[in-house]
Amino acid sequence: MYLKHFRLEKHPFHVTPDPEFLYMSPSHREALASIIYGVEERKGFIAIIGDVGVGKTTILRSYLEKVDRNQLKTIYVFSTNISSKDLMRAISVDLGVPLESDDFYGMVHELHVALIEEYLQGRNVVLIIDEAQNMPAETLENLRMLSNLETSKEKLLQIVLCGQLEFDESLNRRELRALHQRISIKTYIVPLSQTESREYVRHRLSLAGRKDMDLFTNSALNRIVATSRGIPRTINILCDNCLVSAFGARQNQVTGRIAREMVETRSRKTRAVSRRWSVAVACLLLAIPAGIVIYHSADWIPSLYPWMAEYRLDGQRHGNPGQSRQGIPDDIPVPRLNKVHAGNGPLERKEASVENPAGEHPSSVVRIVRKGDTVSALSKEVYGFFHVGMIGWIKKANPWIVDPDRIDVGENIYFPDLHANTGWKSENHRENQ
């Protein structure tokens, strides 16, 4: 849009990681050298760490553009939130080696055979994992097994892990300590200094065809550098927005005033978004206690949803005070379900006893837990439906239950009547009548 106006041949501040515009600060140069050295010397694991927007992906793409494809096979993984098996399949696709096994260890063996063949052909293989901070810990840990694929002298697979600062923190976790110990080379890409930030802007303008360096005044550059805090991606965004603003104002130069107005506009937008989120959170926090007050003062709610009555703070249902020692309102009568049959066998009744948590309900329906049973599934068999609010009632009658989805086979579960006072009847109840 503004190229001709500013005598530019191409856009100088694209946010895409274009290796052509790579600016080699000392830390960027060290990161690139670490990858080249680690791969060529078959060091195994290499880690590149840096904050968001410092140019990690640009470094990786710059490396990939310069490698000799006849001597090096590259596998680039950027969608990293995957399982160990999916990672193995991605590697096999790039290597052109179909995996016959569906077992992870079988996959590793097949990959080992393929890597040996590449080694015998005189080729090295590098696996590059971008955005490594998103990779599950289990998948990262299984990567360690791939580092064991080696000859008596050299690693068959070189692995470059490129991630944000939180990835470095993850490597210090106990479950990843074995992986951390195997990283031979670790390099950090740091934000640009103020001097480097100014050189970065001039470098990209020069590559875009701008021969003279007066497109940004010193005051404009100072404002952009101070706001960006040395993050190249942020510099690109700020500079591009400034050029758009200057073009719209028919100015031939980005002045300090334009840069200041642009930065202030972006800050206002950021604050506005932040305020909207703050208001939303505040409304939610106010709505919660208001809803509780309304709920505890409304008698019609338990009438519609009787299983929610136990959550009322006043312990009342339809104005009748009192709670049983199991937390169930005293005015809820015992079940009247008869001859109920479930899919895994008949429901059994037991008389109240000392061991019976529902002792005050001698006619409670008792279900013996079979393999694969859950509280929700059994509730559907007893009542004909299930609602999450029922779990609290059932757990009060069965205090041994910790996880409703993991109940012990052979245990008895007691199901109190949740619906008698409202006239609601389960499908099973209707059938038995």
Phi, psi and omega in degrees: 000317185251008187301308183295321181300321183257012178058050179247145180270334179207165181290121185277344190233042172297145179271353177289147182285082183268113181300335180299329183260013183300126175258123186267085170287169179306318182287326175294319179296320179294320180296315180295318179296324180295319179295313181299312181294314183297323180285312183297324181270005177053057183276353180091254183268133174231133181241132175243118186243139177189159180290169179298129173085009182275349176110026181295312182294325177298320178297315180299315181291327176296320178295315183295331179289337188257353185285155176273109184294341178283335182255345186222127173261129183246140176236116185248119180243118180244343175263094196260354179277068186226163179279171180297319180294319179295324176296317179297321179294320178297320178296317182295324179297314181292329178279346182074029182240105179292138179264128179271331182277148174255000178266138185301315182291328173294322177298318180299318179297315180296321178295323179300315179298318180294321180291324176297320178297318177298320180295318179294334177276001177083017181252143174262155181233130179236132175256117181253122181246106178271154182055047184295341180295342180269356183281132179302149183300322181296319179293319177298318180296322179289340174299331180301326179295327179292332179290344178277355178281106189203163169270189179290345184236331190225154174283138179276337182228126175261136186236119178256117178256117182243119185208170180281180186299327180292337175294321177298322177293321180297324180297338180274357178289151186301319185289346179249013184296325179295320177295316181303320182293337183271356178284112184282324184228128175229127182230144180249132172262121185253159176301157181287148171286175179297318178295317179295325180296318178294319178295326178299315179296314180296322179300315182287324176296321180295318179292336179274359174103004179272111185279319178271152188253030182259015182293325175248127175289164180300320180293324177294316178298318179300318180295315182294316181297316181295322182286324185285335182056033173081011179269113184306319181298320179293321177300316180300315182296314181295315181295318180296317178296323178295318179296320177297317180295316179294321178296318178297328180270005181058037176262145179269359185212144175274112182265172178299325180294316179297315180297318181295315181296320180295315180296318180294323178296315178298321180294320179296319179296318179296317180293324180295317177297317179298320179294321180298319177294321180297317179296318180298316179295318180297317178298320179296316180295326177285327183290328183298305179295327178296319179295323179296316180298315180296317183298316184284352178251001185253117181280341184285339183295311179297335179294321180278322184234077187297332181289350179268357186298330183292343182273359179284130185295329184278357177067023184246154174221121185055034176081003180263111183285164171115142177229144172285172182289349174265004180085010180259129181308140183296335184276004175274117182285173181285163181296154176237025182280134184233142173050045180277131179242131180258172183295326184263010181138169184287145171286138183248150175256148175225142177288157180298142178210181180295325181281349184277109180299335179261041187301330180281358177237078187298340180259019178303143176283132182246131178244126176277126185289127173252168181302130178091355180288148171227163180299318182295318181294318180292324178298321178296324180291322184280312188260345182092355177197172178218143174223142184301332180292344180285339185301320181300318179296312183295320179293328177293325178280345180224074187297347179285344181285124176256309179244114181301339180268355180225089182247146188283134177297136179095345179286158175260134175246129181262128183248108178285162178279119183263350195233359189300320185287343182262356182081001180282139180232140178288167177298322180296321181295318180296319181296321183287340178275000000 
